[in-house]
Amino acid sequence: MGARLQPLALRLLALTVPLVAKGFSDETLEKAAKSEGYCSRILRAQGTRREGYNEFSLRVEGDPEFYKPGNSYRVTLSAATPAYFRGFTLIALKEGKEGDKEEDHAGTFQIIDEEETQFMSNCPVAVTESTPRRRTRIQVFWTAPPTGTGCVILKASIVQKRIIYFQDEGSLTKKICEQDSASEGVTDKPILDCCACGTAKYRLTFYGNWSEKTHPKDFPRRTNHWSAIIGSSHSKNYILWEYGGYASEGVKQVAELGSPVKMEEEIRQQSDEVLTVIKAKAQWPAWQPLNVRAAPSAEFSVDRHRHLMSFLTMLGPSPDWNVGLSAEDLCTKDCGWVQKVVQDLIPWDAGTDSGVTYESPNKPTVPQEKIRPLTSLDHPQSPFYDPEGGSIKLVARVVIERIARKGEQCNIVPDNIDDIVADLAPEEKEEDDTPETCIYSNWSPWSACSSSTCEKGKRMRQRMLKAQLDLSVPCPDTQDFQPCMGPGCSDEDGSTCMMSDWITWSPCSVSCGMGTRSRERYVKQFPEDGSMCKVPTEETEKCVVNEECSPSSCLVTEWGEWDECSASCGAGMKRRHRMIKMTPADGSMCKAETTEAEKCMMPECHTIPCLLSPWSEWSDCSVTCGKGMRTRQRMLKSAAELGDCNEELEQAEKCMLPECPIDCELTEWSQWSECNTSCGKGHMIRTRMIKIEPQFGGTACPETVQRTKCRVRKCLRGPGMEKRRWKEAREKRRSEQAKKNIDSDQYPVCRLKPWTAWTECSTLCGGGIQERYMMVKKRSKSTQFTSCKDKKELRACNVHPC
């Protein structure tokens, strides 16, 4: 009976996890078979129940009761340690709908990690697992439906061995309703009051994962960095930033400039709503191994009134891209304090700049747009662009750990499953669900427990994939884990101390040679019998940065991770690298190796028909300046008779060289100004403005001011006028004749001093004049050199409008 029903049960669940059919009744199958509507088979799947499954939860970031139409929300499905799940289904339905029709579903999901999640092939509005394996947490984005949809029910089903947890019950169902237009502008972050007592202290640790290796497209090699972290623990009455909201001036300055100054000023102005300002240093460059540079961290506190935390940091250089958390609630519904939060981060757009690449020129967004997560379809020039609309690779992870509690704590139940030791009773043996097309070696013996104390740990066993006979059928994992505790420990022992996980190792105490590093942990729960904890809370070990330090030795980093094997099957080579941190003090060459190689073995080649050579080096850029393309190739090494190979043999990507020269550009000349005198001789000027300044070695700008002489009517000055006019005319003729025949600068007896500095502009705006002078240093006494006289030049200034 079971063998006959199992394929049908699998089809009804639409999950890839093998299930035992005896968990389904004939009556259930008959009911499901009657309804073949849109996605309805998933919603009607039934199975073996288990009471009390609080270890599984479905959560919308910020725990909002209302959604804003069109806004995006992070949805997390998680299992508290040591629980896990293998398969899952996640859907969003309009309230009161059964899901039989496409219009019954509300909003859209966006995949974050394709290795964990995918859309279901027979129900494309639902999300399920990518591969069947043990997991404790998945995340997706959900974009709320348009106005008028009403309440939405988010539902999840969990598959763990023979047990299926239902969507319509408990912590796997989340109801969220549309926000009324009257309340628009009010944050949809948590509105429930916190009932916890005392205070809790947390440590925030930020792990950047943005590097040229993980995000190679247009990666800014010289200027990549994370800006200083800025944030706070705060109440529900103050929101630093949120998806669907508008960036404040402080958020804008962090997003565009990486400056936390204005943001900190805004936070401190909310002193009644803020408990702690969270600050951590910037990181230049954006990524380095943790044994070279410790991850930035900051400590902060929360209390009943200010139980939320938010922070942000700029991904630089970028137009206005950031990562961070918004209004993360650290208070539990059981009146306790959250033990640990781990959140993977993708970048979001602050809506203040319209640039699409890391180093786009400033282009303010007018009018300002709402904050939203970046997607892989935003713009073809975006470094995160994927024409197939795949997920954006994660750029960072933040870990928030509780390190202390102060004052009287009022929760009478444990905060969560992490605050107690898990039941470590042996699980019943699972059926072997390994496909017949996957050939493995035997399992290795279980490793020693990772915990030597009475805190929970895990142990591992491994097996090797020897052959994969059918490439279309995925093979399960080659590693298996089990929870465990140190020798002689039992959760029934009343004298047992419950300890936290170890906090990350500190940096080595020296920069060269042998030093020490330490790490700490804290007591999570004291023994029930009232005895003292004798378990160590601090651990120290030796560390070596560079074994031999001398004037001729150089300082190097620790080895990085191994690259992928150069072969996809059979024998190959893999490499790892390290960097030189400091050259020898005596000026000699550094003799330390920066690259290390070793052999690696992949599955036998006859099981994989597509054998390729390593990628060649990237070609030169197709242009000599600006943006271009570069390519690389690889060759098919396996014989054609082994099967067709659909792998790409050539790749192309964009490249950026120094910017092309930009020449100066000017406007047309303005009209000549009026003569600067009302009678007699004077001058007129005209100007032109610079439209584009020369850049990157372009042609310099020519003159922007020209001056010419002018003459208005003769000036009347009383008796003897005719005689004076005749004398002035004669002097003018002599002067003009002298200018034609003699260059006063070259004539040996007419010497001039250098030009003086320009005078201050005559006006602050609207167009003024500056003057400078060249004075005669030595003048000839002969009357024929009347042209040897002082000179004056004028130019326009402050031509911008007032």
Disulfide bonds with the S-S distance in Angstrom:
Cys39-Cys123 1.85
Cys151-Cys177 1.93
Cys194-Cys331 2.13
Cys195-Cys335 2.08
Cys197-Cys410 2.10
Cys438-Cys475 1.96
Cys449-Cys484 2.10
Cys454-Cys489 1.97
Cys497-Cys533 1.95
Cys508-Cys543 1.97
Cys512-Cys549 1.71
Cys554-Cys590 1.79
Cys565-Cys600 1.93
Cys569-Cys605 2.39
Cys610-Cys645 1.84
Cys621-Cys655 1.92
Cys625-Cys660 1.95
Cys664-Cys701 1.90
Cys675-Cys710 1.85
Cys679-Cys715 1.94
Cys750-Cys788 1.62
Cys761-Cys797 1.91
Cys765-Cys802 1.95
